Amino acid sequence: MDSITWEDPFCGEGASCFRLGTDPDGNAYIAITGAEDTYLTDTREALRTMILDIKAGRADHLL
């Protein structure tokens, strides 16, 4: 497996921090900071779609 390049953590106040990563093969990763060896993976396009949907408010019901 190729190396994952992790972004800086995204942290909420008093919540777990999440990290996003990518690899040279076009895969995207999401993990909890400190547990990067246990991640969710999909394509970069899937990650892009998820981020755009969240920004559009499609996950607001989870807040």
N, C-alpha and C positions, 0 to 999 in steps of 0.2 A: 504494500500500500504506500502511496506517496505521502509526503509530509503534509500535515494540516497547518495552515497559517491561521492562527487565532487572532481575532480583533480584541481590543481592550474590552473588559467586562461592561455590561449594561446592568446597573444596579438600581433597584428601587429602594426607597427609604424603609429600612427594617426588613427587607426582603432578600431572597437569594439573588445572586448575581448570575447572569447568563452570558455566555460567550458565543459569538458566531465565528465560523471559520470556513475556509475554502481550501481546495487542493488544486493542483495543476490539471487534473482530469475533468474539471467542471462540476465537482460535487460540492455541496454545502453542508455544514454541520452546525448543530446547536447543542450546547452542553451547559451544565451548571459549573461555575467557576470552582476549580479544585477537583472536579470529576470529569475532566476532559476525555478520559479514556472510556467513558460511558456516554455516548452521544446519539443523537437522532440525525440521520443523514438522508439527503435527497439531492436533487439537481439544483444548480444555482437558479434556474428558472423557477423551480418550485419555491425556493426561498424568496425570490423576488416577488412572486405572486402573493405569498403570505404577507410580506411586509406591506405591499401596496393595499391589500385587503384590510389589514389592521389600520393603516393610515386612513382608509376610506370609512372606517367606523364599523366594519363588519364583525368585529369582535367586542364591541362596546358592551354587549349584554353579559360578558364575562367579568366586567368590572364591578 
